[in-house]
Every structure is written in structure tokens, then in C-alpha cells.
Amino acid sequence: TGMDVANASMYDGATALAEGMIMAVAQTNKKKVLLSSTVHPEYREVIKTYAWAREIEIIEIPYTKEGSTDLDFLDQTLTNDFAAVIIQNPNFFGKIEKLKTLIDRVKSTKALSIVCADPISLGILEAPGKLGADIVVGEGQSLGMPLSFGGPYLGFIATTEKLIRRIPGRIVGLAKDQHGKDGFVLTLQAREQHIRREKASSNICSNQALCALTAIIYLSALGKKGLKEVAEHCISKAHYAQKVLTQIDGVELAFPQGPSFKEFVVKTKEDIACINDRLFQAGILGGLDLGRFYPELKNHMLICVTEARSKTEIDLLKQVWEGLA
């Protein structure tokens, strides 16, 4: 992430993002937040739930015809009254945002920038911390954990040294015992509710340590080079899927401009539910009907292709889809 400190995990990506917002509100003592509409819709619902209870005003930034955060709206709306701007990169549509530009514009005010990042993408994209982000969060499921009916997974949250006393959850630090031997201890516990009660930085009182251990083993086995290779496989296979699926009559990319990572959106003339039903019968888990979250994107499907998929499987996807015609 390029940040100074990370805690010992959160419940999931959504709660990590909401807790990042709470950090920003506490640090700035302001109660207005700009939230990009290209952030995962379910993450946005969690954020709004947290915000409602704390009387934080959430203003959503619309997306452009390219499927990215509307920078013009950001410029017109962002003032010194805001605590934070929340961005996802790559965003929910799979598009890679103009992160440096977004962060620089946020820094021109007194707001903090919160970036929700795909950890696999960090194997190939510039670290948000190096671009100036204040808080970086994300979902760690892709770091060696299989799909499992929604969990358990883990969320990660990282920040700068300046904000270390605002970060929620457990922080593990290196210390020495009376014999001079190294040991790992829970540190800066004065932030937590077993000491500060209602004045604690967060009500999070647990973590996903077992899942975090899985992620550590996965990353240690891959190394920096391996993580980059996984990211490259994701990009290569996702773009191959884009190429073959858009060869099908009536299927086109919804947001063809600009770079994307492992997700992309296609527009189709066929009913999404019918397509997914046919794919399921062939043993293929189809894409997400975006009309469920974005009414204006009816007949738009979000497709994700990871390093775990093969070109043979992608070709089968095309073959089954073509058979619907």
C-alpha cells in the first residue's frame, strides 16, 4: 500500500472502508464526506449505515461515460468543509481511476483521501501511499482464500504515522523482554474500548487473524515478483475475455475508453438472468446484473476474470453465450 502502518486486520473490505471514514471524521472534526459512485454498492451501503448513526452527511460523486469518477463534479463540490473523499481503484466497473489527479485535488483542501484498493492490483499499480493517499483499505479474499459463501475473509486498513492513533483494531509491535529477546506485543492499546470505553477510536473488538495469517503465507510464497505475475495474468485474461465476448453479436463494452484491471462491463441485448441461467447449466458462474445496483445500467453485466481462469474456460464462456442467439 505504501503506507506506514497497518492493523492486524478488519472483518472485511466494507467495514475497513467504513472505519477509514470514521478515522477521517475524527481527525478532521468534520461531518461531510464525498463518496464515489464507482465504489462497490454494498460497501457504499455499509458506509451509509455507519454515517447515519453518526450524523455524517454523504454526497455521492457520479461516474462519467467512461465509467470513472467525475472529476468535474469533485472540483465543483469539494470544499474545506469535507472530512474525506472515498475512491475505489480499480473501481467497481474494473476501470483504473486517475488516482494521482484525484488525490492531488483532495490535498488542495483539508480533506483526507481514502482509497479502497484491490490488493492483487498493487502488484502492478503504483502504491496509493506513494501517490499521497492518507488511508488505504481493501478486501483480502484474493490473497489465498477460496470463495466461501461470503466469508470469513479479512479487511485490511493502513495509514500514515500521523494517523496511527486513529486507526481501529489491534496493532502488533516489536518489543524486547527483560532478557533482551525480541517479542511481538499488542501496542498503542489506549485507543481501544477495553481502556477508553465510549471514547475509543472504534468499536471493533476482534479481527480475522486466521485469515490474515493465510494472506501472509500467500504473499510470502508469491513474493513481490509473484504478486506482479498474478496481476499480469489477471489483466491478460480479462482483456482476452473482453476480446472474445465482444465478437458475439449484440455484445459490446460499456466503457471501452481507458485502462481496466480484471473486471469489465458489457452491454447486451439479451436478458442478463437468461444468460446467467444458461451459463450456470454449463457450469459457468456468470456476471453480475448491474441493473440491480444501477437502474440506468439495465442489460449491463459486470464480468470478472482472475488468474484462476484459463483461456479454454473463457472460450467455453463465449461458446455457450453464442449458443443463446
C-alpha positions as CSV (number, residue, x, y, z in Angstrom):
1,T,0.0,0.0,0.0
2,G,3.0,2.3,0.5
3,M,1.7,3.3,4.0
4,D,3.5,3.5,7.3
5,V,1.3,1.2,9.5
6,A,-1.4,-1.4,9.1
7,N,-3.5,-3.0,11.8
8,A,-4.0,-6.8,12.4
9,S,-7.0,-7.0,10.1
10,M,-10.7,-5.9,10.0
11,Y,-13.8,-8.0,9.4
12,D,-13.9,-7.4,5.6
13,G,-13.3,-4.7,3.0
14,A,-16.6,-2.9,3.6
15,T,-16.1,-2.5,7.3
16,A,-12.5,-1.5,6.7
17,L,-13.7,1.3,4.4
18,A,-16.4,2.5,6.8
19,E,-13.8,2.5,9.7
20,G,-11.5,4.6,7.4
21,M,-14.3,7.1,7.1
22,I,-14.7,7.3,10.9
23,M,-10.9,7.9,11.2
24,A,-11.1,10.8,8.8
25,V,-14.1,12.3,10.5
26,A,-12.4,12.0,13.9
27,Q,-9.1,13.5,12.6
28,T,-10.7,16.5,10.8
29,N,-13.6,17.1,13.1
30,K,-15.9,17.5,10.1
31,K,-19.0,15.6,9.1
32,K,-19.3,15.7,5.4
33,V,-17.8,13.0,3.1
34,L,-17.7,12.7,-0.7
35,L,-18.2,9.1,-1.9
36,S,-17.6,8.0,-5.5
37,S,-20.5,6.1,-7.0
38,T,-17.9,3.8,-8.6
39,V,-17.2,2.3,-5.1
40,H,-18.7,-1.2,-4.6
41,P,-22.5,-0.6,-4.0
42,E,-22.6,-2.9,-0.9
43,Y,-19.6,-1.0,0.5
44,R,-21.5,2.2,0.0
45,E,-24.5,0.8,1.9
46,V,-22.2,-0.1,4.9
47,I,-20.7,3.4,4.8
48,K,-24.2,5.0,4.8
49,T,-25.2,2.8,7.8
50,Y,-22.2,4.0,9.8
51,A,-22.8,7.6,8.6
52,W,-26.5,7.6,9.6
53,A,-25.6,6.6,13.2
54,R,-23.0,9.3,13.5
55,E,-24.9,12.0,11.6
56,I,-22.3,12.2,8.8
57,E,-23.5,13.7,5.5
58,I,-22.7,11.5,2.5
59,I,-22.6,13.1,-1.0
60,E,-22.1,10.7,-3.9
61,I,-19.9,11.6,-6.9
62,P,-21.4,10.4,-10.2
63,Y,-19.5,8.4,-12.7
64,T,-18.7,9.6,-16.3
65,K,-19.5,7.9,-19.6
66,E,-16.0,6.3,-19.3
67,G,-17.1,4.6,-16.1
68,S,-14.8,6.6,-13.8
69,T,-15.2,9.2,-11.0
70,D,-16.4,12.5,-12.3
71,L,-13.6,14.9,-11.6
72,D,-15.6,18.0,-12.7
73,F,-18.2,17.2,-10.0
74,L,-15.4,16.7,-7.5
75,D,-14.0,20.1,-8.3
76,Q,-17.3,21.8,-8.1
77,T,-18.3,20.2,-4.8
78,L,-15.2,19.7,-2.7
79,T,-14.5,22.4,-0.1
80,N,-12.7,22.7,3.2
81,D,-15.9,21.5,4.9
82,F,-15.3,17.9,3.9
83,A,-13.6,15.3,6.1
84,A,-12.7,12.9,3.3
85,V,-13.1,11.7,-0.3
86,I,-13.6,8.0,-0.8
87,I,-12.4,6.3,-4.0
88,Q,-12.0,2.7,-5.2
89,N,-9.2,1.8,-7.5
90,P,-9.6,-0.2,-9.7
91,N,-13.2,0.8,-9.3
92,F,-16.4,-1.4,-9.2
93,F,-16.5,-1.4,-13.0
94,G,-12.9,-2.5,-13.2
95,K,-11.7,0.8,-14.5
96,I,-8.4,2.2,-13.2
97,E,-9.1,5.7,-11.8
98,K,-6.8,8.8,-12.3
99,L,-5.7,8.3,-8.7
100,K,-2.8,10.8,-8.6
101,T,-5.1,13.5,-10.0
102,L,-7.9,12.7,-7.6
103,I,-5.5,12.6,-4.5
104,D,-3.9,15.9,-5.5
105,R,-7.2,17.6,-5.8
106,V,-8.3,16.3,-2.4
107,K,-5.0,17.6,-0.9
108,S,-5.7,21.1,-2.1
109,T,-8.4,21.1,0.6
110,K,-8.2,20.0,4.2
111,A,-9.9,16.7,3.4
112,L,-8.3,13.2,3.7
113,S,-8.2,10.8,0.7
114,I,-9.3,7.2,1.4
115,V,-8.5,4.6,-1.3
116,C,-10.2,1.2,-1.4
117,A,-7.7,-0.9,-3.3
118,D,-7.6,-4.4,-4.8
119,P,-4.5,-6.0,-3.2
120,I,-3.7,-8.0,-6.3
121,S,-3.6,-4.8,-8.4
122,L,-0.9,-3.4,-6.1
123,G,1.4,-5.9,-7.7
124,I,1.5,-3.8,-10.8
125,L,-0.1,-0.4,-10.0
126,E,1.6,2.4,-8.1
127,A,1.0,2.1,-4.3
128,P,-1.7,4.6,-3.2
129,G,0.6,5.7,-0.3
130,K,3.3,6.8,-2.8
131,L,0.7,8.9,-4.6
132,G,-0.2,10.7,-1.4
133,A,-3.2,8.7,0.0
134,D,-4.0,9.2,3.7
135,I,-5.8,5.9,4.3
136,V,-5.8,2.7,2.2
137,V,-8.2,-0.1,2.8
138,G,-9.4,-3.2,0.9
139,E,-10.7,-6.8,0.9
140,G,-8.1,-9.5,1.3
141,Q,-10.1,-12.5,0.0
142,S,-8.0,-12.7,-3.2
143,L,-4.8,-13.3,-1.1
144,G,-5.1,-17.1,-1.0
145,M,-8.6,-17.6,0.4
146,P,-11.2,-19.5,-1.6
147,L,-14.7,-18.3,-2.2
148,S,-16.8,-19.3,0.8
149,F,-20.4,-18.0,0.7
150,G,-19.3,-14.5,1.7
151,G,-16.7,-15.3,4.3
152,P,-14.9,-15.4,6.6
153,Y,-12.4,-13.2,4.8
154,L,-10.4,-10.2,6.0
155,G,-10.3,-6.5,5.5
156,F,-7.1,-4.5,5.6
157,I,-6.6,-0.9,6.7
158,A,-3.3,1.1,6.5
159,T,-2.5,4.7,7.2
160,T,0.3,7.2,7.8
161,E,2.2,7.6,11.0
162,K,0.4,10.9,11.6
163,L,-2.9,9.0,11.9
164,I,-1.7,5.9,13.8
165,R,-3.7,6.8,16.9
166,R,-6.9,7.0,14.9
167,I,-6.6,3.5,13.4
168,P,-9.1,0.9,14.7
169,G,-8.4,-2.6,15.9
170,R,-5.3,-4.3,17.1
171,I,-1.8,-3.0,16.3
172,V,1.1,-5.5,16.8
173,G,4.5,-4.1,17.5
174,L,8.0,-5.4,18.1
175,A,9.4,-5.2,21.7
176,K,12.2,-6.7,23.8
177,D,11.7,-8.7,27.1
178,Q,13.7,-8.3,30.2
179,H,16.3,-10.6,28.8
180,G,16.7,-8.6,25.6
181,K,14.8,-11.1,23.4
182,D,12.5,-9.9,20.6
183,G,8.8,-10.4,21.0
184,F,5.6,-9.3,19.4
185,V,3.1,-7.4,21.6
186,L,-0.2,-5.5,21.2
187,T,0.7,-1.9,21.3
188,L,-1.0,1.5,21.5
189,Q,-3.9,-0.1,23.3
190,A,-5.1,3.2,24.8
191,R,-7.0,3.7,21.5
192,E,-9.2,0.6,22.2
193,Q,-12.5,0.3,24.0
194,H,-11.3,-2.0,26.8
195,I,-9.4,1.1,28.1
196,R,-11.2,4.1,26.7
197,R,-14.8,2.7,26.5
198,E,-17.1,5.0,24.6
199,K,-14.1,7.3,23.7
200,A,-12.3,4.5,21.8
201,S,-11.3,5.1,18.2
202,S,-13.6,2.2,17.2
203,N,-16.0,-0.4,18.5
204,I,-14.2,-3.1,16.5
205,C,-13.1,-5.6,19.2
206,S,-12.0,-8.6,17.1
207,N,-10.2,-9.3,13.9
208,Q,-9.7,-12.0,11.3
209,A,-6.3,-13.2,12.4
210,L,-6.6,-16.7,10.9
211,C,-7.5,-15.2,7.5
212,A,-4.7,-12.6,7.9
213,L,-2.3,-15.5,8.5
214,T,-3.4,-17.1,5.3
215,A,-2.8,-13.9,3.4
216,I,0.7,-13.6,4.9
217,I,1.6,-17.1,3.9
218,Y,0.2,-16.5,0.4
219,L,2.1,-13.2,-0.1
220,S,5.3,-14.8,1.4
221,A,5.1,-17.7,-1.0
222,L,4.5,-15.4,-4.0
223,G,7.0,-12.6,-3.2
224,K,7.0,-9.3,-5.0
225,K,7.7,-10.9,-8.4
226,G,5.0,-13.5,-8.0
227,L,2.3,-10.9,-7.0
228,K,3.2,-8.9,-10.1
229,E,2.8,-12.1,-12.2
230,V,-0.6,-12.8,-10.7
231,A,-1.7,-9.2,-11.5
232,E,-0.4,-9.6,-15.1
233,H,-2.3,-12.8,-15.6
234,C,-5.5,-11.1,-14.4
235,I,-5.0,-8.3,-16.9
236,S,-4.1,-10.6,-19.7
237,K,-7.0,-13.0,-19.2
238,A,-9.6,-10.2,-18.6
239,H,-8.6,-8.5,-21.8
240,Y,-8.7,-11.8,-23.7
241,A,-12.3,-12.3,-22.4
242,Q,-13.2,-8.7,-23.5
243,K,-11.9,-9.5,-27.0
244,V,-13.7,-12.8,-27.5
245,L,-17.0,-11.7,-25.9
246,T,-17.3,-8.6,-28.0
247,Q,-17.1,-10.8,-31.1
248,I,-20.6,-12.1,-30.2
249,D,-23.4,-10.3,-32.0
250,G,-25.2,-7.8,-29.7
251,V,-22.4,-7.7,-27.0
252,E,-20.3,-4.6,-26.6
253,L,-18.1,-3.0,-24.0
254,A,-20.0,-0.4,-21.9
255,F,-16.9,1.6,-21.0
256,P,-14.3,1.0,-23.7
257,Q,-12.2,4.0,-23.0
258,G,-9.4,3.9,-20.5
259,P,-7.5,1.1,-18.8
260,S,-9.1,-1.6,-16.8
261,F,-7.9,-4.4,-14.5
262,K,-9.7,-7.8,-14.0
263,E,-13.3,-6.6,-14.2
264,F,-15.2,-5.1,-17.2
265,V,-18.8,-4.3,-18.1
266,V,-20.5,-5.5,-21.2
267,K,-23.8,-4.3,-22.7
268,T,-26.0,-7.0,-24.2
269,K,-29.4,-7.2,-26.0
270,E,-30.3,-10.4,-24.1
271,D,-31.8,-10.6,-20.7
272,I,-29.0,-11.0,-18.1
273,A,-30.9,-13.5,-16.0
274,C,-31.4,-15.8,-19.0
275,I,-27.8,-15.5,-20.0
276,N,-26.6,-16.4,-16.5
277,D,-29.1,-19.3,-16.2
278,R,-27.7,-20.8,-19.4
279,L,-24.1,-20.3,-18.3
280,F,-24.9,-21.9,-14.9
281,Q,-26.2,-25.0,-16.7
282,A,-22.9,-25.2,-18.5
283,G,-21.0,-25.0,-15.1
284,I,-20.1,-21.3,-15.5
285,L,-20.8,-18.7,-12.9
286,G,-21.9,-15.7,-15.0
287,G,-21.5,-12.0,-14.4
288,L,-23.4,-9.6,-12.1
289,D,-26.6,-7.8,-13.4
290,L,-25.6,-4.2,-12.8
291,G,-29.3,-3.1,-13.1
292,R,-29.6,-4.5,-9.5
293,F,-27.5,-1.6,-8.2
294,Y,-27.5,0.9,-11.1
295,P,-31.1,1.2,-12.6
296,E,-29.6,3.1,-15.6
297,L,-27.4,0.1,-16.4
298,K,-30.1,-2.4,-17.3
299,N,-28.8,-5.2,-19.6
300,H,-25.3,-4.5,-18.4
301,M,-23.2,-7.3,-17.0
302,L,-20.1,-6.9,-14.8
303,I,-17.6,-9.7,-15.5
304,C,-14.6,-10.6,-13.5
305,V,-11.7,-12.8,-14.8
306,T,-8.9,-13.7,-12.4
307,E,-5.6,-15.6,-12.7
308,A,-7.5,-18.8,-11.8
309,R,-9.3,-18.9,-15.1
310,S,-7.9,-20.4,-18.3
311,K,-8.3,-19.4,-21.9
312,T,-10.0,-22.7,-22.6
313,E,-12.7,-21.7,-20.0
314,I,-13.0,-18.3,-21.5
315,D,-13.5,-19.8,-24.9
316,L,-16.2,-22.1,-23.4
317,L,-17.9,-19.0,-22.0
318,K,-18.0,-17.5,-25.4
319,Q,-19.3,-20.7,-27.0
320,V,-22.1,-21.1,-24.5
321,W,-23.1,-17.4,-24.8
322,E,-23.1,-17.6,-28.6
323,G,-25.5,-20.5,-28.4
324,L,-28.1,-18.3,-26.9
325,A,-28.6,-16.5,-30.1
